[in-house]
Amino acid sequence: QVPLVESGGGLVQAGGSLRLSCAASGRTFSNYAVGWFRQAPGKERALVAAISASGTNTYYADSVKGRFTISRENAKTTVYLQMNSLKPGDTAVYYCAADRRPQSEFVLLSHRDYDYWGQGTQVTVSS
């Protein structure tokens, strides 16, 4: 399996910003659809944002739309989640997930669609 590594989590004040990074060691994401999920205490793991292998199509959960942006590096070695205007409700463990998709325009919306996962990075937003 492809090992995924997330970075960029931490503690920030409400209204602040963080940028999470997801990379697959030793290879690019060129042919992989990628999603960011988060899991808060007592809640199910939920999709935050997703991007197609091509980078053309994206999806955002309603709760983060307008505040978060998912993007791919030009070389497609890294996928980012830019998080602005953070709220205490954004506090969660954030996971990167990926799946190889020859269908380059598709976004994957279910956690069951993803074969590869990172270990997660904690994001804590203080009030």
N, C-alpha and C positions, 0 to 999 in steps of 0.2 A: 504494500500500500504506500501511497504518497504521504510522507510526513508533513504535516502542516504546522506552522509556527505563527502564533499571534504575538503581537507586541503593541505597546502604546497605552495600555490601561493604566489606571492610577486613580488618585483622589483629586477631585476638582470641586470648586465652588459652583453653586447654581449660576447659570448664565455663562459659564466657561466653555471651553472647547477641548476636545481631544481628537487625535487621529489614530485610529487603529490600523495596523498593517497585518497582512496575512501573506505568507510566502510558503511555497513548496520547495523544500531543500533539494538542490541538485537538478531542478528542472523549472520550466516556465509553466504558466497557466494558460498557454495559448489555446488549448483545446478543452478547457475546463470551465463549466459553469460554476460560479462561486456564490455562496450566500453567507450572510452574517446573521447569527441567531443570538438570542439572549435568554437567560433564565434567571428570574428573580426568585427570592425565597417564597415558597408556597405556590409558585406558578409553573405552568408548563413551559417548556422550551418553545420559543416563538420566533418566527422569522422577522427580522428587522429590515433587511434589504437583500436584494439579489441582483446579479448581473450575468448576462449571457456570456458564452465563450467569446463571442465576437466583440463584446463590450457595447453593442448597439442598444440592447434592451435592458431596462432596469425595472425593479419593483421596490416599493417602499411600503411598509406598514403605515396605516393612517396615523398612528401615534407619533411617528417620527418624520412624516412627510413635511418637507420644507425646512427641516433642521439638519437632517443627515444626508450625506451624499456618498454613494458607492462609486468607485472608479477603478480603472485598471491603469497600471503603468504602461507607457508606450511599448516597452520591451516585453510586457506581460509577464514579468517575473514576480510582481507584487500586486495585490488587491488591497485597496484602502477603504476605510469607513471614516469619513470626516464627520464629526459630531459637534454641532454648534448649539448654542442656547440650551445647554444641558440642564435637565431638571432632576430633582431627587428621584422621581419615578423612573428615571433611566438607569438607576443603580441595578446592576446585575452582573453576572458572569457572561461575557461575550465570547462566542465561539465562531470560528471560521470553518466553513465546510465547502467541499468541492466534489465535483463529479465530472468525469470525462464525457463530453457531449459532442459527437459529430454534427448534431443539429445546432449549429453555432448561434442561432438567433433565439433559442429557447432560454427562458428563465425557469428555475426550479423552485417551487413554492412549498414543498413538503420536506420535512427533515428525513423522511423515508427515502427520498430521491438521492440523498447524498451518501457516498461511500466513505469519504475521507473527512476526518475531523481533527481540529487542533485540540489542545488541552484546555483552552479557555484563558481569558484574561479578565481580571476583576476591574470593573468600573464602578467607582463610588462617587456620587454627587452629593455634597453636603449642602444643607440649607443655611 
